[in-house]
Amino acid sequence: MNDGAMVLNQDILWPVVLIGLLLWAVFIWKEWSQRKEKRFWVKLVASFLAISALAMIILKPSTWQESTKGKGIIVTEGYLPAQLDSLKSIYKRIPTEEYTKGKTLTILKEADSLFVLGHGLATFDLWQLNHRSVAFLGGENITGWTVISIKDELVLGETLEVNAKYSHPRVGHWAVLADNSGNPLDSVLFEGVEEQLVTLSTNPKASGRFVYHLLEKNENGILSDEPIPVQVAKGGPLKILMVNTFPTFETKYLKNFLTERGHEVLARTQLTTDKYKFEYFNGATSPIYGFTADNLKDYDLLIIDTDSYVGLGKASKEAMEEVVASNGLGVFVQPNESLFRLAKSRSPFVFEQDFVTEVVLGAAAQSLQKYPYTFQESVRTQEIMVDSVKMAAYLPKEKGKVGTTLLQNTYQLVLDGDQTLYARIWTQILNGIAKEKTSEIKWQGITQTPRPDTPFEFELRTSLDNIDILTTEGANIPLLQNGLVPHKWTGTQYPRKTGWNQLKTSMDSLAPFSYYVYGQDELSSILKAETFQANYNKFGSQKTFADAVSMAEKELKSISPYWFYAVLLLCLGWLWLEPKLVQ
């Protein structure tokens, strides 16, 4: 079967056609005196066929034809030798090629039905097997860390939480989170399961760039060591407005915590109708009675109790919602029992009763009271976790957020002497809801696992023009502007060294961008797992070939020129012989 025809030398089609017509016209003019004889018309047809055959030899007509290639084997990292030997015993003289990253597979020229052995091709090479019939047979089991998930940018006071997955752990081994000096911070004992989820956590004590370590240990020492790079920002002071209908212990201790951390706090407590008590800390001076867009726009966070939130007048509520949407104000609603019973039309949140009134947090297993509710899961609800426990959530409102918590009486932690856990809880909750700080340039790394001497792709968003990006050595990196989003730029760097690397702008006032480059042997089991999963997603686990896929492979094959040569020689022979027969 074929799928239409075309000429390979498409670019010279019309010149060849015009020259052919010109040659035929010259021939007709030369033989025009014989037009009343029958042989004139025979020679006319013979000359046309000769010129057409000559044109076809030059243009090389071709047709799309189904491939008739055979089977082949691609051997990748992690293949099982016994599996390869078995295939070779079944398919005699089957072609085999060992895969090398970034190299074009030559076996594709002779095979279109392919066995892929091992963990598979790198994701950037999978395109080579498009429109091929592939039986992905897999390889040896991957042992080690297959997933390591962290939040790599923290604000001082937040918890570093490492969620990892280990494949085929050994009983009696330990997963240990250690600092850069090797001091253990948290640990989990491995169990005899096929795959184990591990959660480890610690609280950074200072701001800066750090490299923690995820270790696998046994009684003989360290068996594996994977770096955990983290950047901890000190975090600037927030401008906070606290509004309460009446004073509570929860508000008192939260206010003290915020002022001790250097935040600018204005606390308003209602005494009687239209009478308020104002307290100013760390620079706040101006009282606020009713909410307006002007008096709220400079605040980063509004902390308001449920009664005050429900009792807002129409004008104050509209002003608050306007500043949340347009200016990014964060609103934290301090809960009480009535918040969970509000009608959906009056509350931004939707709750479900779970009848759980206590949670356990912290390394010392501190019990803490909570309301017997949980957040109803939805696409818009963004959870805030503390020690892997859902403690708060917020709803995005254009540029801002509105959130609340399920916890109650957290001040009891301070009375019990656990100020560290108290600070960690409220730092994570309020940082998650407060107005996000804007900067003139926003960086983002695109390459997930940077390696030395391999391309690291990054993205930046800025409204600035003529911005220059420089490496630590001072080399300039060219940027590519997005045609649809003019303030979005992408660039590529080839880092030379492992560890922390940095990109900066030519403007000293803009913050640099730091990223971590992993060594070639680091995160190797994760790379294997990602490669295997990418191949599995593309080819599935089928052990045989899909005939439909293989038959869909077509090739452009030229029509043999010998047919045109034969026509040309026959026609030229006749034109040479015909005058001699007449004589």
C-alpha positions in Angstrom: 0.0 0.0 0.0 1.1 3.6 -0.4 -0.1 6.9 0.8 0.3 9.2 -2.2 3.3 10.2 -4.2 5.7 13.1 -4.2 9.0 14.1 -5.7 12.1 14.4 -3.6 13.6 17.3 -5.5 10.5 19.4 -5.0 12.6 22.7 -5.2 13.5 22.2 -8.9 10.1 20.9 -10.0 9.0 23.9 -12.1 12.4 24.6 -13.8 12.5 20.9 -14.9 8.9 21.1 -16.2 9.5 24.3 -18.1 12.8 23.0 -19.6 11.1 19.8 -20.6 8.2 21.6 -22.3 10.8 23.8 -24.1 12.7 20.7 -25.4 9.5 19.2 -26.6 8.5 22.4 -28.4 11.9 22.5 -30.2 11.4 18.9 -31.2 7.9 19.7 -32.6 9.2 22.6 -34.5 12.0 20.5 -36.0 9.6 17.8 -37.1 6.7 20.1 -38.1 7.3 19.6 -41.8 6.2 15.9 -41.4 2.9 16.8 -39.6 0.7 15.4 -42.4 2.4 11.9 -42.0 1.4 9.3 -39.4 5.0 8.9 -38.2 5.0 12.5 -37.0 2.5 11.6 -34.3 4.4 8.5 -33.3 7.6 10.5 -32.9 5.7 13.1 -31.0 4.5 10.6 -28.4 8.0 8.9 -28.2 9.7 12.3 -27.7 7.2 13.2 -24.9 7.8 9.9 -23.1 11.6 10.3 -23.4 11.6 13.9 -22.0 9.2 12.8 -19.2 11.4 9.9 -18.3 14.4 12.2 -18.2 12.5 14.6 -15.9 11.5 11.8 -13.6 15.1 10.6 -13.3 16.0 14.2 -12.1 13.0 14.8 -9.8 13.1 11.3 -8.2 9.4 10.5 -7.6 8.7 8.7 -4.3 5.8 7.1 -2.4 5.0 6.6 1.2 5.1 2.8 1.9 4.6 0.7 5.0 7.8 -0.3 6.8 8.9 -3.9 6.5 11.6 -3.6 9.2 12.1 -6.3 11.8 12.7 -6.6 15.5 15.5 -5.2 17.6 16.7 -4.9 21.2 17.7 -1.6 23.0 19.7 -2.2 26.1 19.6 0.5 28.8 21.0 0.9 32.3 19.7 -1.7 34.8 18.9 -4.4 32.3 18.8 -8.1 33.3 21.4 -10.2 31.4 19.2 -13.3 31.7 16.4 -11.4 30.0 18.7 -10.4 27.1 20.0 -14.0 26.7 16.4 -15.3 26.6 15.4 -12.9 23.8 18.5 -13.7 21.8 17.8 -17.5 22.1 14.2 -16.9 20.8 15.1 -14.4 18.0 18.3 -15.6 16.2 20.6 -12.8 15.0 18.3 -10.1 16.3 20.1 -6.7 16.2 21.0 -5.2 19.6 22.2 -1.7 20.5 23.4 -0.4 23.9 21.8 3.0 24.5 23.9 6.1 25.3 22.2 9.3 26.5 21.9 12.0 23.9 23.1 9.7 21.0 20.8 8.8 18.0 19.9 5.2 17.9 21.2 3.5 14.7 19.1 0.4 15.2 16.1 2.4 14.1 17.3 2.1 10.5 16.8 -1.7 10.5 14.1 -2.3 13.2 10.7 -0.8 14.0 9.6 -3.4 16.6 11.8 -2.9 19.6 12.4 -4.6 23.0 13.6 -2.0 25.5 15.4 -3.6 28.4 16.4 -1.9 31.7 15.2 1.4 33.2 14.6 2.9 29.8 15.7 5.9 27.7 16.2 9.4 29.2 13.1 11.6 28.9 14.8 13.9 26.4 15.5 10.9 24.1 12.1 9.3 24.1 11.1 11.1 20.9 13.3 8.7 19.0 10.8 5.9 19.6 7.8 7.8 18.4 5.7 5.8 16.0 7.6 2.6 16.9 6.1 -0.5 18.4 7.9 -0.9 21.8 7.8 -3.7 24.3 9.1 -2.2 27.5 10.4 -5.1 29.6 11.9 -3.2 32.5 15.0 -4.4 34.5 16.4 -4.8 37.9 14.5 -3.5 40.9 15.5 0.1 41.9 16.8 0.2 45.5 17.1 3.4 47.3 15.4 6.8 47.5 12.9 7.2 44.6 11.2 10.5 45.8 12.5 13.3 48.0 10.1 16.2 48.4 10.9 19.4 50.3 10.0 23.1 50.4 13.4 24.4 49.5 12.7 28.1 50.4 11.6 28.7 54.0 11.1 31.7 56.3 12.9 31.5 59.6 10.5 29.9 62.1 9.0 27.5 59.6 9.7 23.8 59.7 11.8 22.0 57.2 9.8 18.8 56.4 11.3 16.1 54.2 8.9 13.7 52.7 10.7 10.8 51.0 10.0 7.4 49.5 12.5 4.5 49.8 12.2 1.4 47.6 13.0 -2.0 49.0 14.4 -0.9 52.4 16.3 -3.3 54.6 14.9 -4.1 58.1 17.1 -2.6 60.8 18.4 0.3 58.7 17.6 3.9 59.6 16.6 7.0 57.6 18.3 9.9 59.3 18.0 13.7 58.7 21.4 15.3 59.6 22.8 18.8 59.5 25.9 19.7 57.5 28.2 18.5 60.3 26.5 15.1 60.4 24.6 15.7 63.6 21.3 13.7 63.6 18.2 15.8 63.8 15.4 13.3 63.2 15.2 9.6 62.2 12.9 6.8 61.2 13.4 3.0 61.4 12.9 1.1 58.1 10.4 -1.8 58.0 10.2 -4.9 55.9 8.0 -3.4 53.2 8.4 -3.0 49.4 8.2 0.7 49.6 8.3 3.0 52.7 7.2 6.6 53.1 9.4 8.6 55.4 8.7 12.0 57.0 11.5 13.8 58.8 11.6 17.3 60.1 13.7 20.0 61.8 13.6 23.7 62.6 16.3 25.8 61.1 17.9 28.0 63.8 19.3 30.7 61.5 18.8 32.2 58.1 21.0 31.5 55.1 21.8 28.7 52.7 22.2 25.2 54.2 22.8 21.7 53.0 21.1 19.1 55.2 21.7 15.4 54.5 19.3 12.5 54.2 21.2 9.4 55.3 20.7 5.7 55.3 22.5 4.1 58.2 23.0 0.8 59.9 25.1 -0.4 62.8 28.2 -0.2 60.6 27.8 3.4 59.5 26.5 5.5 56.6 25.3 3.6 53.5 24.0 6.5 51.4 24.1 10.3 51.7 21.8 12.6 49.7 22.0 16.4 50.0 19.0 18.4 51.0 19.7 22.1 49.9 17.5 24.6 51.7 17.4 28.4 51.7 16.1 30.1 54.9 15.1 33.7 54.7 15.0 35.9 57.7 11.8 37.5 56.7 11.0 41.2 57.1 8.6 42.7 59.7 4.9 42.7 58.8 2.4 45.4 59.3 -0.5 43.8 61.1 -3.9 45.0 62.2 -5.6 43.0 65.0 -9.4 43.5 65.5 -11.3 41.9 68.4 -14.8 42.3 69.8 -13.4 41.5 73.3 -10.0 40.5 74.7 -9.1 36.8 74.9 -6.0 34.9 76.1 -5.5 33.6 72.5 -5.3 37.2 71.2 -3.1 38.4 74.1 -0.4 35.8 73.6 -0.5 36.0 69.8 -0.1 39.8 70.1 2.9 39.4 72.4 4.4 36.8 70.1 4.1 39.2 67.0 5.5 42.2 68.8 8.5 40.3 70.2 9.3 39.2 66.6 9.5 42.9 65.6 6.2 43.2 63.6 4.4 46.5 63.6 1.1 45.8 65.3 -2.0 47.9 65.8 -4.5 46.1 68.1 -8.1 47.3 68.4 -10.4 45.9 71.0 -14.0 46.9 71.3 -15.1 48.1 74.8 -18.7 49.1 74.2 -20.7 50.2 71.2 -18.5 52.6 69.1 -15.8 52.7 71.9 -12.5 51.0 71.3 -9.2 50.5 73.0 -6.1 50.9 70.7 -2.6 49.5 71.4 0.4 50.4 69.2 3.6 48.4 69.0 6.8 48.8 67.0 5.8 52.0 65.2 2.0 51.8 64.7 0.3 55.1 65.6 -2.9 55.8 63.7 -6.2 54.4 65.0 -8.6 52.7 62.6 -12.4 52.7 63.3 -14.1 51.7 60.1 -12.4 49.9 57.2 -11.6 51.9 54.1 -9.4 51.0 51.1 -7.0 53.8 52.1 -6.5 52.8 55.7 -6.1 49.0 54.9 -3.9 49.2 51.8 -0.6 49.5 53.7 -1.2 46.4 55.9 0.2 43.0 55.2 -2.2 41.1 57.5 -5.5 41.6 59.1 -6.2 39.3 62.1 -9.9 39.6 63.0 -12.0 37.4 65.3 -15.2 35.8 64.1 -17.6 38.1 65.8 -15.9 41.2 64.3 -15.8 39.6 60.9 -19.5 38.7 60.9 -20.4 42.1 62.4 -18.6 44.2 59.6 -20.8 46.8 58.0 -21.4 46.7 54.3 -19.0 49.5 53.5 -16.2 48.0 55.7 -16.6 44.6 54.3 -16.5 45.8 50.7 -13.4 47.9 51.4 -11.7 44.9 53.0 -12.6 42.6 50.1 -11.4 45.3 47.6 -8.0 45.5 49.3 -7.7 41.7 49.5 -8.3 41.3 45.8 -6.4 44.3 44.4 -3.6 44.8 47.0 -2.9 41.3 48.3 -4.0 41.8 51.9 -4.1 38.6 53.9 -7.1 38.1 56.3 -6.9 35.6 59.1 -10.2 34.9 60.9 -9.7 33.8 64.5 -12.2 31.0 64.9 -14.8 30.3 67.6 -17.7 27.9 67.6 -19.9 30.2 65.7 -17.6 30.3 62.7 -18.2 26.6 62.0 -21.9 27.1 62.0 -22.1 30.1 59.7 -24.3 29.7 56.6 -22.3 29.3 53.4 -23.5 32.7 52.2 -21.8 34.4 55.2 -18.6 32.3 55.4 -15.8 31.9 52.9 -15.0 28.5 54.3 -16.8 25.1 54.2 -16.3 22.7 57.1 -17.1 19.1 57.8 -17.5 17.8 61.3 -14.9 15.1 62.3 -15.5 14.9 66.1 -11.8 15.0 66.7 -10.9 17.5 69.5 -7.2 16.9 69.9 -4.1 16.6 67.8 -0.5 15.7 68.6 2.3 17.9 67.4 6.0 18.3 67.9 8.9 16.0 68.7 7.7 15.8 72.4 4.2 14.7 71.2 2.4 17.7 72.6 -1.3 17.4 72.7 -3.3 20.4 71.4 -7.0 21.3 71.4 -8.8 21.8 68.1 -12.4 22.4 67.0 -14.1 19.1 66.0 -14.2 20.0 62.3 -12.0 19.7 59.2 -11.9 21.7 56.0 -14.0 20.4 53.2 -11.7 19.5 50.3 -12.0 21.6 47.2 -9.8 22.8 44.4 -9.5 26.3 45.8 -8.7 25.3 49.4 -5.0 25.6 50.1 -3.9 23.6 53.2 -1.3 24.8 55.7 0.4 21.8 57.4 2.2 21.6 60.7 4.1 18.4 61.3 2.2 16.8 58.4 -1.1 17.7 60.2 -3.7 19.9 58.5 -4.0 22.8 61.0 -5.1 25.8 58.8 -6.2 26.6 55.3 -6.8 29.7 53.1 -8.7 30.6 50.0 -7.0 32.7 47.3 -8.9 35.9 46.5 -7.2 37.3 43.4 -4.0 38.8 44.8 -4.9 38.2 48.5 -5.9 35.3 50.8 -8.6 34.7 53.5 -7.7 31.9 56.0 -8.4 30.4 59.4 -7.3 27.6 61.7 -8.8 24.6 63.4 -6.7 25.0 66.5 -7.9 26.6 69.7 -6.2 27.7 73.0 -2.7 27.5 71.5 -1.6 29.9 74.3 -1.6 26.8 76.5 1.7 25.8 74.8 3.3 29.0 76.1 2.0 28.3 79.6 3.5 24.8 79.4 6.9 26.2 78.4 6.8 25.0 74.7 7.4 28.4 73.1 9.2 26.8 70.2 6.3 24.8 69.0 4.0 27.8 69.6 6.2 30.0 67.4 6.5 27.3 64.7 2.7 26.9 64.5 1.9 30.6 64.2 4.9 31.4 61.9 3.7 28.8 59.4 0.1 29.8 59.6 0.5 33.6 59.3 3.3 33.5 56.8 1.1 31.4 54.6 -1.7 33.9 54.7 0.1 37.3 54.9 0.5 39.5 51.8 3.3 38.2 49.6 6.2 40.5 49.2 6.7 41.7 45.7 10.0 42.2 44.0 11.1 43.7 40.7 12.4 40.4 39.5 11.1 36.9 40.3 13.3 33.9 39.6 12.4 30.2 39.1 14.6 27.2 38.2 13.1 25.0 35.5 15.7 22.2 35.6 14.7 20.0 38.5 18.1 18.4 39.2 21.0 20.6 38.0 24.2 18.8 37.2 27.7 20.2 36.4 28.4 20.8 32.7 24.8 20.2 31.7 22.2 22.9 30.8 20.4 24.5 33.7 17.3 26.3 32.5 15.8 29.2 34.5 13.0 31.6 34.1 12.6 35.1 35.4 9.7 37.6 35.4 10.3 41.3 35.5 9.0 44.5 34.0 12.5 46.0 33.8 14.0 46.6 30.4 17.6 45.9 29.3 18.4 43.6 32.2 21.7 41.7 32.2 22.1 38.3 33.9 25.6 37.4 35.1 27.2 34.3 36.5 29.4 34.3 39.6 32.4 34.5 37.2 30.9 37.6 35.5 29.9 35.9 32.3 26.8 37.3 30.6 23.9 34.9 29.9 21.6 35.7 26.9 17.9 35.8 27.6 15.0 34.7 25.4 11.8 36.8 25.7 8.4 35.1 25.6 6.5 36.4 22.6 3.1 36.2 24.4 4.2 37.3 27.8 6.7 40.1 27.3 7.8 40.3 31.0 8.7 36.6 31.0 12.3 35.6 30.1 14.2 32.3 29.9 17.9 31.5 29.9 20.3 28.6 30.1 23.6 28.3 32.0 26.1 25.4 32.2 27.3 25.3 35.8 30.9 24.2 36.3 30.9 23.3 40.0 28.7 21.3 42.4 27.1 22.9 45.4 25.5 26.3 45.6 25.7 28.4 42.4 24.4 31.9 41.9 23.0 34.2 39.2 22.7 37.9 39.6 21.7 41.0 37.7 23.8 44.0 36.8 21.8 46.0 39.3 23.1 45.5 42.8 19.8 46.4 44.4 18.1 43.3 43.0 18.5 40.0 45.0 20.6 37.2 43.4 19.2 33.8 42.6 20.9 30.8 44.2 20.4 27.2 43.1 22.1 23.9 44.1 24.0 21.7 41.6 24.1 18.0 42.4 27.1 15.8 41.8 26.9 13.0 39.1 26.5 10.3 41.8 23.9 12.1 43.9 20.2 11.4 43.6 21.1 8.5 41.2 18.3 6.2 42.4 15.8 9.1 42.0 16.9 9.7 38.5 16.5 5.9 37.7 13.0 5.9 39.2 12.0 9.0 37.2 13.4 7.5 34.0 11.6 4.2 34.6 8.3 6.0 35.3 8.6 8.2 32.2 9.2 5.0 30.0 6.4 3.2 31.7 4.0 6.1 31.2 4.9 6.2 27.5 5.1 2.5 26.6 3.2 0.7 29.4 4.1 -2.7 30.7 3.1 -4.7 27.6 5.6 -7.6 26.8 4.5 -7.9 23.1 4.3 -5.5 20.2 1.3 -3.5 19.1 0.8 -4.5 15.5 -1.3 -1.4 14.8 1.6 0.9 15.9 4.2 -1.0 13.9 2.0 -1.0 10.7 1.5 2.7 11.1 5.2 3.3 10.5 5.7 4.5 6.9 8.8 5.5 4.9 9.3 7.6 1.8 10.8 5.3 -0.8 12.0 6.4 -4.3 10.6 4.7 -7.3 13.4 2.7 -9.0 15.0 4.9 -11.7 15.6 1.8 -13.9 12.1 2.0 -15.1 12.6 5.5 -16.4 16.0 4.6 -17.9 14.3 1.8 -19.8 11.6 4.1 -21.2 14.2 6.7 -22.1 16.4 4.2 -23.9 13.5 2.7 -25.8 12.2 6.1 -26.9 15.6 7.4 -27.9 16.3 4.1 -29.8 13.1 4.5 -31.7 13.8 8.1 -32.6 17.3 7.2 -33.9 16.1 4.1 -35.8 12.9 5.5 -37.4 14.6 7.8 -40.0 16.7 4.8 -41.2 13.7 2.6 -41.7 12.0 5.2 -43.9 15.1 5.4 -46.2 
